[in-house]
Amino acid sequence: MTQLSVPWRPRAKQQHGPMAALVAGFAKALYATFAPLVRAFPGPLLIGAIVTVIVGVWANYLVFEFVDTALVAADTNVVAETGLFGGLLAITEVRAGLIAAGVPGAGTLCYLLYPLQYGLVRDVIGAGGLLGFISVIPLYVIWWERKVAGRIQSRTGPMRVGGWHGWSQSMADGIKLICKEDLCPADADRPLFKLAPYLAFVPAILAFFALPFGTYWVFREVDVALVFILAMLGIEVLGVILAGWASNNKWSVYGAMREACQMVSYEIPMGMALLIPIMAVGTLSLTELGDTQSGGWTSWIVFRNPFTFVAAIAYYIASLANCKRAPFDLPESESELVAGFHTEYSGFRWSLFFFGEYAAMFVVSGLCVILFFGAWYSPLPMSLAESWGLGDSLIARAIKGLLFAGPLWFVGKCVFLLYVQIWIRWTLPRIRIDQVLYACIQVLLPLMMVVLMGHTLYELFVPTHGLVWSIFNIILSLIGAVAVLGMIFIATYGFWNRVGLVGSLGVETLPGS
Amino acid sequence: MIEQRQTKNSFLIVGLVLAACASSASAQYPTPENRPARAAESELNAEESVVTSTVAPNSAVEAALFYLFGGTLLVSALGVCVTKSVVRMATWLFGALGAAAVLYFLMGAAFLGAIQLIVYAGGTLILIVFGVMLTSKSPWVRFDCPRIEMWAAGGVVGVLFVALTTLLIGTQWPTLSAAAHPATIAEFGKELLTTYLVPFEVGSVLLLVVMIGAAHLARQEN
């Protein structure tokens, strides 16, 4: 084979290390073992997995019960102070409790029971669950974005991979991205180039660790959760800027510069908008902020007074700019800057930027939901659930979780806001950088200053639950209800008349569906 | 022109080193412990207990984390000093500031840690990189200071190091009583707006002056 003369520097063929070979061999062996099984019995396997999880949780509960009774029965000073469900016990304390309770084999048993303590198990399950959630959310939001973009442009979007509406398209894309070559430009700043995707991805994950999904559904209850999440979103930007700079490519640097000036300016109105619900409630803890909105949709902070209503909209606009979503997607504007800050990235590192971006989209939507749109509470007031007298049985809890409050409502609202972000992206054209800065500094910032002052005076001088307060509250709540119901009506109307709306291109059933 | 930039650069390097030193010093020694034998006579007020380590690193995990992030902080601070590329230097500084923030979190001062991340990592570092991108003429901006400036900077930092070390060694560290509760953010805010109102307001007026000055300078160039 003759060597072609090429204008670029020839590179040595990349050799895979033993670790990569080991992982690949493991994956192949797993596939060879389980693929025939999954193909043969998909239903029984799924049901078996669910049953295993339930039995595992139940067995764990029994072990907890046992340890708890053993330790309480022992009634040593140590146990009385901390308690099994209070804080972590040292191994020596567990052993002392077991010996005092007269359990045989306490010496070895304590090593088995120590890692089963509530705090540790909760952390492991919580971290695993959050990582799983963060991995799944971008996959499906990307798939959904492509579907929505398709429908908005009268096409179908991905239809083939996996069967039903291309539901596994993103997974196929992920496998492709992992298999792609990991390129680094010869003149790039190598260490920074390799570091930047992680700086963009890791903070987005960390933000989830303080984001509550429900009253008790939070990995770490921090009393400054809001400030912490904002800090994490700020660090993510640093990753993007470093990526643009380290690529040593003029398009990337343009993208990074736009990101920097956009972020630095939009952080101010965003922070001011976030101050307004904090002032209304008087806490920085996201759990407390959410729990004040349990009295039905009229108690949601967005409908509290005109200033919070404006602040919610302003926050949403600023959060679009913060996540570099259209119409503020100047850092990666693909029609002018090739791909902006990630022009030079490929493969897994490229996908890290998108995991980070979609995770951050979820985080800002989550903040919006917690601070303005009733957190994890449904539009029905919690007092209604209490008046029904459901009790505390498992079924009653399920009804409460589905109808009144719970992580399902939180995730549902966040997904709706994500949908609005997608919808805006495929509807509005991208604006110029000077228009971006004009919108921030000359429109949004003065507006937020007025709103901040107005809200301060309103909270000071208008008595809460007084006449004026209630009138504004009711009017705004009605506006919100009409907006939501109108949207549902328009969407339903559009769905039933979808063939007619598209015109002569309309078909009754999509090919491949 | 070039010399001017070099002078600016060497000021910047001294500033960065000082920042790293300050952050490392303040990170390892929380404020109330920094003060010689005062905690005994006065009750802990809210501002102090915000930066108070209520949980001493008594468990092995916590001690391991403390040494891990303390080590990260020192290595990153050293990286800031020895790197020549400005953007890499900023990245090292991010390591130092981030590790200091983690130490604050370990000590139970979540607010201080989060603010450290927002102000320094999220704000100042982005501005440094942004400034480099706006002003650089070559692909990679590097420091090449004259030897005399390096010696001067080394002298200042050395004197500071000796002074701080003697101060730290010579101080008796009072241990906090276990009763000291972690202050809530509400208590912190209340103290800031009552007992410490004057310094707080002076700080905000200073920032306002800086903002007006910056706006004025930006206007004049037009």
Contacts between the chains, C-beta under 8 A, distances in Angstrom:
chain1	res1	chain2	res2	distance
A	88	B	59	8.0
A	90	B	59	7.7
A	187	B	139	7.5
A	189	B	85	7.2
A	189	B	87	7.1
A	189	B	88	7.1
A	189	B	140	7.0
A	191	B	88	7.3
A	192	B	87	6.6
A	192	B	88	6.4
A	192	B	91	6.2
A	195	B	91	6.9
A	199	B	94	7.9
A	222	B	110	5.2
A	223	B	110	6.8
A	223	B	111	7.9
A	223	B	184	6.0
A	223	B	185	5.5
A	224	B	110	5.1
A	224	B	111	4.7
A	224	B	114	5.2
A	224	B	185	5.6
A	227	B	111	6.7
A	227	B	114	4.1
A	227	B	115	6.6
A	227	B	118	6.6
A	228	B	110	6.9
A	228	B	113	7.9
A	228	B	114	4.5
A	228	B	117	7.8
A	230	B	114	7.8
A	230	B	118	6.0
A	230	B	122	7.7
A	231	B	101	8.0
A	231	B	114	5.0
A	231	B	115	7.8
A	231	B	117	3.6
A	231	B	118	4.4
A	231	B	121	7.1
A	231	B	122	5.8
A	232	B	117	7.5
A	233	B	122	7.8
A	234	B	117	7.1
A	234	B	118	5.8
A	234	B	121	6.7
A	234	B	122	2.4
A	234	B	123	7.0
A	234	B	126	7.6
A	235	B	94	7.9
A	235	B	98	7.8
A	235	B	117	6.6
A	235	B	121	5.4
A	235	B	122	6.0
A	237	B	122	7.1
A	237	B	126	6.2
A	238	B	94	6.6
A	238	B	121	6.8
A	238	B	122	7.2
A	238	B	125	6.0
A	238	B	126	5.9
A	238	B	129	7.5
A	241	B	126	6.2
A	241	B	129	5.3
A	241	B	130	7.3
A	241	B	133	8.0
A	242	B	87	7.1
A	242	B	91	6.6
A	242	B	129	7.0
A	245	B	87	5.5
A	245	B	129	6.3
A	245	B	132	7.7
A	245	B	133	6.2
A	246	B	87	7.4
A	248	B	139	5.8
A	248	B	140	8.0
A	253	B	133	6.1
A	256	B	129	8.0
A	256	B	133	6.6
A	257	B	130	7.0
A	257	B	133	5.3
A	257	B	134	7.2
A	260	B	126	5.7
A	260	B	129	6.9
A	260	B	130	4.2
A	260	B	133	7.2
A	261	B	130	7.0
A	263	B	126	6.8
A	264	B	123	7.6
A	264	B	126	6.4
A	264	B	127	7.1
A	264	B	130	7.2
A	267	B	122	7.8
A	267	B	123	7.9
A	282	B	186	7.4
A	283	B	185	7.8
A	283	B	186	7.2
A	284	B	185	5.3
